[in-house]
Amino acid sequence: MWSLASYKLDTDQRKQRADTDRFIRLLLADDDAQLREYAIRVLSAAGFEIMAAADGEEALAFYRDYGPFDVLLLDEDMPRRNGRSLLASIRETGDDVPAVIWSGDPDLTDSEIAALHVATLLRKPISPSALISALRDAIATPELVA
């Protein structure tokens, strides 16, 4: 029987993957098709292996079916399940995978960021280099997550 716990990566495994030439497994969830495709191009070129979802429900299914992931990049404002709700569901499994939330108008409170263990909250639009750095930093410094 498949068990989510048996597929989790620990913090050291995630750091090791981020420090090597191996692909970094990223779950991307964003309902904006153009932005999603742009992020896929930019992040693929930077060594990320991406599973991209068009909404929070699809992302949760991908998380369950294709995990583990080294890092999450979640849009806050999506149909069917927003980034905050998606991350809360993932945290309920016990997985502390580094998570970056991005939004054109982020409105998470400091207490929500801390409770969900959000590594970084980004405002769209963001430069490719800043996006890549934020994701790599989220993996490399999980102890900074509140």
N, C-alpha and C positions, 0 to 999 in steps of 0.2 A: 504494500500500500504506500502510495506517495505521501510523504510528510514534508510540510514546509520547513520544519525545523532541520531536517536533514540536508536542506539545500542552502541554508544561510551561510553567508561569509562572515568571518569575524573581522574585527577592525584591522588586525595585522595583515590578514589576507588582502583586504581592500587596499591598504597602503602599499603592499608589495606589488600589486597589479598596477597601481598608479605610478610607481617608480620604475617600471620596466617597460619594454616595448610591446607588451601584450595589450590587446584591446581592453579598454575599460567599458564594462557593460553598463549602459545607461537606459533607464526608462524615461522617455519623454512623453508628456501629456500636454497637448495644446489643441484647442479647437480651431485655431486659425491655420488653414491649410498652407498658405504661403509662408507664414512664419515657421511652421513645422518643417516644411521642406528646406527652408533656408538654414534652420538649426541642424537639420540632418546633414546637409552639405558641409557646413562649417565644422561641426563636431566629428563627422566621419573623417575628414581630412586631418583632424587633430588626434586621431587614434581612438575614437570612441566607437563602440559597437552599439547601435541604437535600435531599440524597439520603440516605435512611435505609435501613440494612440490619439484618437481625435476627441476623446472625452474621458471623464473620470471613470465611468463604468468600464469602458474598454481597457483603460489603463489598469484597473484593478484585476480584470480578467488576465491581462498579460502578465502582471505581477505574480499572480497565482500559478499560471501555466508555464511561464518561461523564466522565472527567477532562478537563482538570485541575481540581483543587480548590484553594481558597485556604488551607484549614485542615482538619485532621482532628480528630474527637472520637471516641475509641475506648474502649469498655469493655474492661477488662483480662480479665474473666472471662466468656467467651462460649463456646458450643459450636462445634465444628468448627474453630475457629481463634481463639485469644485475641488480645487487642489487641497484645500484645508480638510475637507471631508475624506478625500482619498487618502491623504497622509494619516489621518486619524485611524482609518481602517487598517492601514499597514502597520501602524504602531501597535494596534491591538493584537497583532500576531506575535509581538515581542521583537520584531526586527527593528534595529536601530540604524538602518541603512542611511547614509548621509542624504539629506534632501535640500534642494534649492527650490524656492518658490519664486516665480517671476510673474509680473503683472504690469499692465499699463497704469494701474491705479491701485497699488497694494494698500490694503486696509487691515492687515492683521495687527493685533495689539501685541505689545511686548509679552504679555502673559500667554497669549496663544502661540507665539513663536517659541517661547520657552517650553510650554507644555507639549508641543509637537516636535520638539528637537529640530527646528529648522536651522540649518547651518547658515544659510544666507537668504535674504530677501532682496530680489533684484527688481528694478523698475525698467520696463520696456520703453523705448528701444534701448538696446545695449550693444556695445561693440563686440565683434567676435572675440577679440583677445580678452576682454573683461569677462565674457561668458565662460570661455575656456578656463581662465584663471579661477573664477569662482567655483567651478565644478571640481577642478583639481585640488583647490584649497579645502573644499568640503570633505574630500576623501582623505587628504593628508593630515587634517587637524580636527578629527571628530571630537577630541576632548574640549574644543572650544564651543561645541554645541551646548546651548543652555539646557 
